[in-house]
Structures are given as C-alpha cells and as structure tokens.
C-alpha cells in the first residue's frame, strides 16, 4: 500500500507538470556509482563502490526565466561491496549489498541559457524520499581453502522515519525507507538531457539500536544520466 501510494504521488506530480503549458517531461536512465558511509562524519571507502543503474521519468516546470522545479520518479540501485584478500589466497571474502528503491527527488534548479535556442546549463539541489522494493545480499569466499557462497534477498523493515520506531530490527535487515538530499547539474540540448547527480542519504541503513555502529552507514550515490524529452 505504501509503495502504491508513493508511485501514485510521483506519477501524479509528473502528470501535472506534463499538463502545464511550458513544462517538459524527460525519460531518463543511466549509471549509478553507489557506496555507503563508514563513520558518522560521512567518509566513504572508494574501494567499496558498486556499479548500478537508474531509470525513470523527470519533469521540468519553469518558475520564471532562470528557475525551474525538476521532480522525478526513479527505479534506482544503491548499496556497496566489501572485499578482503583475493581468490588466490586460502582465505578471502567478498560481499555485495544491492538494494533497489523507488525514489522521488524534487530539485530546484537554476538555468543558464546558451547561445543555441533551447539549450542551456542547469545546477541545483533538493530533497528525496525513497522506498526499498527489492535487492540481494551476496557473499562468497574461502576459509582455509574451504569455499562458501550465499545469495539472499534483502529483508526490509517497515521502520517509521517520522518517529524513529524500528520494526523487525535484527542482523541483516535493512530499513525500507530512505531520505536525503541531492546536488544536481547538467546540460540541456534541445531534446537531449545529460545530467550528473550526487545523492546524500540522511537515514541509517540498518534496523537496530540508535547508538549502534550501524548508524554510521548511510547511502551515497553518484549518477550519470542520459535523457530524452517526450
């Protein structure tokens, strides 16, 4: 029910923009480089970056000559990987966590027109909310030469982000709801969109006690998008 409501709200927002006389709608997708923070200051380990993807629709609603609102409804991958040793060693370990979300970002952007009509640069920022809908936790390795492998679907808890209530807290359970802020920039070339985005998650990933080390882990996602105007 919550997923259906989020999709309906996102699609309604995009539809209302599409019906606006001066608005535009883009279908877009591209590459995600996902990671998670490792401490409370937001630091990440570059070696833990995980390649994923995003796809969806984005609206562009002018608020004047130089300002616009760009909401979007995306299916997007996040997560990270860890690795210790290599397969040539008698003991090594690799693991990836690949959650997928329905995400609704809303960015306020400043537009800078270029010489060619219909072309311009944009830069902006805004919040996002997201709901986990699928994903996999995979691991493999060897312990003193004995191989092991695991491939399990991610279990999402239905924690309430407004009250801090945690449901189904436990090892290996990821919070269903994520929220954070974006920084975005890009280039509009008539019917073509080329964009960059950096998402900074503000919600901890794991269900568990608020004072646990799991509170250090939050999503970070760099995205490169290519879009086409409908």
C-alpha positions in Angstrom: 0.0 0.0 0.0 2.8 2.5 0.9 4.6 1.6 -2.3 1.5 2.1 -4.4 0.9 5.5 -2.7 4.4 6.6 -3.4 4.1 5.7 -7.1 0.7 7.4 -7.4 2.0 10.6 -5.8 5.1 10.6 -8.1 3.2 9.9 -11.3 0.5 12.5 -10.3 3.3 15.1 -9.9 4.9 14.2 -13.2 1.5 14.3 -14.9 0.5 17.7 -13.5 3.8 19.0 -14.8 3.2 17.5 -18.2 -0.1 19.2 -18.4 1.4 22.6 -17.7 1.8 24.7 -20.8 5.5 25.4 -20.6 6.7 22.3 -18.8 8.7 19.4 -20.2 8.9 15.7 -19.4 12.0 13.5 -19.9 12.5 9.8 -19.8 16.0 9.1 -18.5 18.3 6.5 -17.2 22.0 5.8 -16.6 24.8 4.7 -14.4 25.0 4.8 -10.6 28.2 4.5 -8.6 26.9 3.6 -5.1 28.6 3.5 -1.8 27.9 3.8 1.9 29.5 5.9 4.6 31.8 4.2 7.1 31.6 6.7 10.0 29.5 9.4 11.5 31.4 12.1 9.6 30.2 10.7 6.2 33.5 9.3 5.0 33.5 6.5 2.4 35.9 3.9 1.2 36.4 4.2 -2.6 37.2 0.5 -2.9 33.6 -0.2 -1.7 31.9 1.5 -4.7 29.3 -0.6 -6.5 28.1 0.0 -10.1 24.3 0.0 -10.5 21.7 1.9 -12.6 18.6 4.1 -12.5 15.7 4.6 -14.9 12.5 6.7 -14.8 10.9 10.0 -15.7 11.7 13.6 -14.8 9.6 16.7 -15.1 10.8 20.3 -15.7 8.5 23.0 -14.6 9.7 26.6 -15.2 9.3 29.1 -12.3 10.5 32.0 -14.4 13.3 32.6 -16.9 16.1 31.2 -14.8 14.4 28.9 -12.2 12.7 25.5 -12.5 11.5 22.6 -10.4 12.6 19.1 -11.5 10.7 16.3 -9.8 11.4 12.7 -10.9 10.1 9.2 -10.2 13.0 6.7 -10.5 13.8 3.0 -10.0 17.3 3.2 -8.7 20.0 0.9 -7.3 22.2 1.7 -4.3 24.5 -0.3 -2.0 28.2 -1.2 -1.7 30.7 -4.0 -1.8 33.4 -5.2 0.5 36.4 -7.4 -0.1 39.2 -8.9 1.9 42.1 -10.8 0.3 41.8 -12.4 -3.2 40.7 -15.7 -4.7 44.3 -16.8 -4.9 44.5 -16.8 -1.1 43.4 -19.7 1.1 41.1 -17.3 3.0 39.3 -14.4 1.3 35.9 -12.8 1.4 33.7 -10.6 -1.0 30.2 -9.3 -0.4 27.8 -7.0 -2.2 24.6 -5.5 -1.0 22.4 -4.3 -3.9 19.1 -2.7 -2.7 16.7 -1.2 -5.2 14.4 1.7 -4.5 11.5 3.7 -5.9 12.8 7.2 -5.4 11.1 10.6 -5.6 13.6 13.5 -5.8 12.4 17.1 -6.2 15.2 19.6 -7.2 15.1 23.3 -7.5 17.5 24.3 -10.3 19.0 27.5 -11.8 19.0 27.5 -15.6 21.7 29.3 -17.6 20.7 29.6 -21.3 23.3 29.0 -24.0 23.6 30.7 -27.4 21.7 28.0 -29.2 18.0 28.3 -28.7 16.5 25.5 -26.5 19.9 24.7 -24.9 21.3 25.6 -21.5 23.1 24.5 -18.3 21.4 23.8 -15.0 22.6 23.4 -11.4 20.5 22.8 -8.3 19.7 20.8 -5.2 16.7 19.4 -3.3 15.4 16.6 -1.1 14.5 13.0 -2.0 12.5 10.2 -0.4 12.8 6.5 -1.3 11.3 3.2 -0.6 13.2 -0.1 -0.8 11.4 -2.7 -3.0 13.9 -5.4 -3.9 17.6 -6.4 -3.6 20.2 -9.0 -3.0 22.9 -9.6 -0.4 25.6 -11.8 -2.0 28.8 -13.2 -0.5 31.4 -15.7 -1.4 34.9 -16.7 -0.3 37.1 -19.3 1.3 38.0 -20.1 4.9 41.3 -22.0 5.0 40.6 -23.3 1.5 37.0 -24.3 2.1 34.7 -22.3 -0.2 31.4 -20.8 0.8 28.7 -18.8 -1.0 25.4 -17.1 -0.1 22.8 -15.3 -2.2 19.8 -14.0 -0.3 17.1 -11.4 -0.9 17.3 -8.3 1.2 14.8 -8.2 4.1 13.3 -4.7 4.6 11.9 -3.5 7.9 9.0 -1.0 7.9 10.6 1.5 10.3 8.7 4.7 10.7 11.1 7.5 9.7 8.9 10.2 11.3 9.0 8.7 14.8 12.2 6.7 14.8 10.3 3.5 15.6 12.1 0.4 14.4 10.2 -2.7 13.3 11.7 -6.1 12.9 15.1 -4.9 14.0 17.8 -7.5 13.5 21.1 -8.5 11.9 21.0 -8.2 8.1 17.7 -6.3 8.0 17.7 -3.0 6.0 15.4 -0.1 6.7 12.8 0.2 3.9 12.6 4.0 3.9 15.5 6.3 2.9 15.6 10.0 2.6 18.3 12.6 1.9 19.4 15.5 -0.3 20.7 15.8 -3.9 23.1 18.1 -5.7 22.5 18.1 -9.5 23.9 19.7 -12.6 23.5 19.1 -16.3 23.2 20.2 -19.9 20.0 20.5 -22.0 20.5 20.3 -25.7 17.0 20.7 -27.3 15.5 17.2 -26.8 18.6 15.7 -25.1 19.4 15.8 -21.4 22.9 15.0 -19.9 22.9 15.1 -16.1 25.0 14.5 -13.0 23.6 13.9 -9.6 25.1 13.2 -6.1 22.6 11.8 -3.5 23.5 12.1 0.2 21.4 9.8 2.3 20.5 11.0 5.8 18.8 7.8 7.1 20.8 5.0 8.6 20.5 1.7 6.6 20.2 -1.0 9.2 17.5 -1.6 11.7 18.9 -1.7 15.2 19.7 0.4 18.3 20.2 4.1 17.6 23.5 4.0 19.4 24.9 1.1 17.3 27.7 1.4 14.8 25.1 0.8 12.1 24.1 4.5 12.5 27.3 5.3 10.6 26.1 3.6 7.4 24.1 5.9 5.0 23.7 5.8 1.2 25.9 7.8 -1.1 25.2 7.6 -4.9 26.8 9.4 -7.8 24.7 9.2 -11.0 25.3 9.9 -14.7 22.1 10.3 -16.7 21.1 10.5 -20.3 17.5 11.6 -21.0 15.2 12.4 -23.9 12.3 14.8 -24.0 8.9 13.3 -24.6 
